[in-house]
Every structure is written in C-alpha cells, then in structure tokens.
Amino acid sequence: MKIISLVPSITETLFDLGLTENEIIGRTKFCIHPNEKVKNITTIGGTKNINIDKIKSLQPDLIIANKEENIKEQVESLMKNFKVIVTNIETIEDNYYLLKNLGNIFNKEEKAQLFNIKIYDIFNQIKTDSKIKVAYLIWKKPYMTIGHDTFIHKILEEIGFVNIFKDKTRYPEIQVEDLNEADIIMLSSEPYPFKEEHFKELNQIYPEKKIMLVDGEAFSWYGTHIAKCENYYKNLLTEINSYK
C-alpha cells in the first residue's frame, strides 16, 4: 500500500508501527521524525499548503489527514480522487483509537497496543495532584494560548496541571496581563519558536513567576510520540518541584 501522510505526528507514528519508506511515499516538509527515514521521502508541501498536483503524480492508495492541521478545502479536493482518512485527536482516548485503528489498517495491532499501554502507564506514573496553574503559550504577536478542547490541554491535565484558560476554546488571543493568574508560564517551541529572548521579556513583567521554554512536540504531537516523552515529563516535574 502506498501512503501519503499530511500530518507530522502521524508520519512518525507510521514508522514507529513498522511501516517503511517503500510504503510511505509522501509527507509534508514538517514531517521531521524519524529524520533518517523521512529525508528519503517526497515532500508534498506544508500541512496548510499541500501540492495537490504532486500528490496526484504519486498516485497513493491512502492519504491520512487531520481536521485541525490540514485545510478542509484541500482535503476535500483530494477526496475526489483518493481514499482519505481524516483524523481528529483531542483527547488521550482519541489517541488510543487512532493507534488502534492504524494498527488494524496496517496489520500492526500488537505494536499499536504496546504504544497505547506505554502511554497510559506514563500518565499513571507521573500524574501529580499539585494543581499548579499553568498558562501555555503557542504564539506571540498576538499572544495565543490553548483552550479546553485541545490536545495540549488534555496532556497538561493528564500530568496534573490546571490550564488557567480552560474556560476558553481552541486557540484564543490573550493579553499579557491575562497571565497574572498563572503559577507557571510555558513558552512552547512550536508553532511559534519561543526563545530565550521571549523568556526574558516576560520575566521582566512577571519576575516572581516560573517561566519555562518547553518542548511543543511533547504536548501537541499525538500518536506514538507521547510514548517517548516519559523522561521529559519527569524532568519537567522535577524542575517545577525544585522551583516550588
């Protein structure tokens, strides 16, 4: 079966389940894991600007997209000519069924189940009841955060954090003064690449708060990726606990 993945975390997941470069024939420029394998695969644009003609030339048997990461009109255009699976992952349960379904489609049920077990084990082990109030920023100019109906929110919740913007939906714009309620301000590495300079800007405004640069992939990449983040989550909690 020839597959094109329009989603970075799903590309990684397919390889983790045991598929090869002979099966995965197309991916976006943001599909960067595993590097040694994706570098040999044809790129078909970005997640938001898919090259339809290039995809047609590859003649895939299956295209895997995502409701949030891809543009609806582009995906619908592909559906006219190809079989397309559109995923929508907002919770750990959604992620469980994503892996289960991919395992069934590609006859990788056992590997998929092992990843699911690992993910549930990780959150059972690390979950804290500290109820630390967190603001998780994904963009600057304007500042944007995450609401309760996002995968990032669910990961924060699974670890034991309280999202101070849990009353909001999707990815709302906020003002810097809205961060006042947070114990910790997390600056994600993606989609906006927050750096040390941005940390310093906020630190001048909120010198009493813990401000952290965090790995966006560990919070937003669904599929198998979170099964590989156990040490990252543990180290994050250790750093936070030492700050308290």
Protein Blocks (a to p, Z undefined) as FASTA:
>chain_A
ZZddfbfklmmmmmmnopafklmmcdcfklmbcfklmmmpccebjfklccfklmmmnopa
bdcddfklpcfklmmmmmmmmccdddddfbfklmmmmmmmmmmmnopmmmmmmmmmmmmm
mmmmmpccklpacdddfbehiaddddfkbfklmmmmmnopacfklmbghjadddfklmmm
pmbdcddfbfbdcdfklmmmmmmmmmmbccddddfklmmmgcjllmmmmmmmmmmmmmmm
mmZZ
